Amino acid sequence: MAISPIGGSTAASPTAQANIGLQDFLKILLTQLTYQDPLKPMDNQEFMAQMAQFTSLEQTQRLNEKLDQLITNQAALQSVGLIGRTVDISTSSGQMTGTVASLSLSGDAPLISVTTTGGTVVSNVGLGQIIAVR
């Protein structure tokens, strides 16, 4: 779970959020150690449990980032197989049928260009707009 800024309208990158989380955890830990009762020091098991929880959280965040990368790569690999295939797509003007003419991998998500049966080229079609592949 990423720590989001309070009252901020812009989202920080996952790397910045992980760094903020680590800094916050270290500040809390330092404050605990500074203000602890010298006659009742912090329990070592409790300290190690907190460290383990934070490490687990950080690893989960990294795993989520890697899964997002994997999903993006998988979508790109699958979209290569669409070139030359006949597809039904949903557009703002309705449903169309055509052949996938080209593929663009330059953005965040793969985009295809479809040449319709009437010869019109529909560009920047997202994979989510594909209804059927034949």
C-alpha positions in Angstrom: 0.0 0.0 0.0 1.5 3.3 -1.1 1.5 6.3 1.1 -0.2 9.2 -0.7 0.3 12.9 0.1 -2.3 14.5 2.2 -4.1 17.3 0.4 -2.0 16.9 -2.7 -3.7 16.6 -6.1 -0.8 15.1 -8.0 0.2 11.5 -7.5 3.9 10.7 -6.9 5.6 7.9 -8.8 5.8 4.5 -7.1 9.5 4.9 -6.5 9.0 8.3 -4.8 6.2 6.8 -2.7 8.4 3.9 -1.6 11.2 6.4 -0.6 8.7 8.5 1.3 7.5 5.4 3.1 11.0 4.4 4.1 11.8 7.9 5.3 8.6 8.1 7.3 9.2 4.7 8.9 12.8 5.7 9.9 11.5 8.9 11.4 8.9 7.0 13.5 11.5 4.5 14.6 14.0 7.2 15.6 11.2 9.0 17.5 10.3 5.8 19.3 13.9 5.2 20.3 14.5 8.8 21.4 11.4 9.0 23.7 11.4 5.4 25.0 11.7 4.9 28.8 15.3 3.9 29.6 14.0 1.6 32.3 11.7 -0.1 29.8 13.5 -0.3 26.5 11.7 -1.4 23.3 11.3 -5.1 23.0 13.6 -6.6 20.4 10.9 -8.9 19.1 8.6 -6.0 18.6 11.3 -4.0 16.8 12.1 -7.0 14.5 8.4 -7.5 13.8 8.1 -3.8 12.7 11.1 -4.2 10.5 9.7 -7.4 8.9 6.4 -5.7 8.3 8.0 -2.8 6.6 10.2 -5.0 4.5 7.2 -7.1 3.5 5.3 -4.0 2.5 8.2 -2.7 0.4 8.6 -6.1 -1.4 4.9 -6.2 -2.1 5.1 -2.7 -3.7 8.0 -3.9 -5.9 6.1 -7.0 -6.8 3.1 -4.9 -7.9 5.4 -2.8 -10.1 6.9 -5.8 -11.7 3.4 -7.3 -12.3 2.3 -4.1 -14.0 5.4 -4.3 -16.3 4.7 -7.9 -17.0 1.1 -7.2 -18.0 2.2 -4.3 -20.3 4.8 -6.6 -21.9 2.3 -9.4 -22.3 -0.2 -7.0 -24.0 2.6 -5.9 -26.4 3.5 -9.5 -27.2 -0.1 -10.5 -27.9 -0.8 -7.5 -30.0 2.0 -8.4 -32.4 0.0 -11.5 -33.4 -2.9 -9.3 -34.5 -1.1 -7.9 -37.5 -2.8 -9.1 -40.7 -5.8 -10.5 -38.7 -9.4 -9.5 -39.3 -10.9 -7.8 -36.2 -14.2 -6.2 -35.1 -13.6 -3.0 -33.3 -15.9 -0.6 -31.4 -15.5 3.1 -32.2 -17.4 6.2 -31.3 -19.2 5.9 -34.7 -20.1 2.3 -34.1 -18.8 -1.2 -34.8 -16.4 -1.7 -37.7 -14.6 -4.7 -39.3 -11.2 -4.6 -40.9 -7.7 -5.9 -41.0 -5.0 -4.8 -38.6 -2.5 -3.0 -40.7 0.1 -1.7 -38.2 1.0 -1.7 -34.5 2.4 1.1 -32.4 4.3 0.3 -29.2 5.6 3.8 -28.5 3.0 4.8 -25.8 2.0 3.2 -22.6 -0.3 0.7 -24.3 -0.2 -0.9 -27.7 -2.2 0.9 -30.4 -3.2 -0.7 -33.7 -4.3 0.8 -37.1 -7.2 -1.0 -38.8 -8.0 -0.9 -42.5 -11.7 -1.3 -42.8 -13.4 -3.3 -45.6 -14.3 0.1 -47.2 -10.6 1.1 -47.4 -10.7 3.6 -44.5 -7.8 3.5 -42.0 -8.8 3.8 -38.4 -5.7 4.8 -36.3 -4.9 4.7 -32.6 -7.3 1.8 -31.7 -6.7 0.5 -28.3 -6.7 -3.3 -27.5 -9.8 -2.7 -25.3 -11.7 -1.6 -28.4 -11.3 -5.0 -30.1 -14.5 -7.0 -29.9 -13.6 -10.1 -31.9 -10.5 -11.5 -33.7 -10.9 -13.8 -36.7 
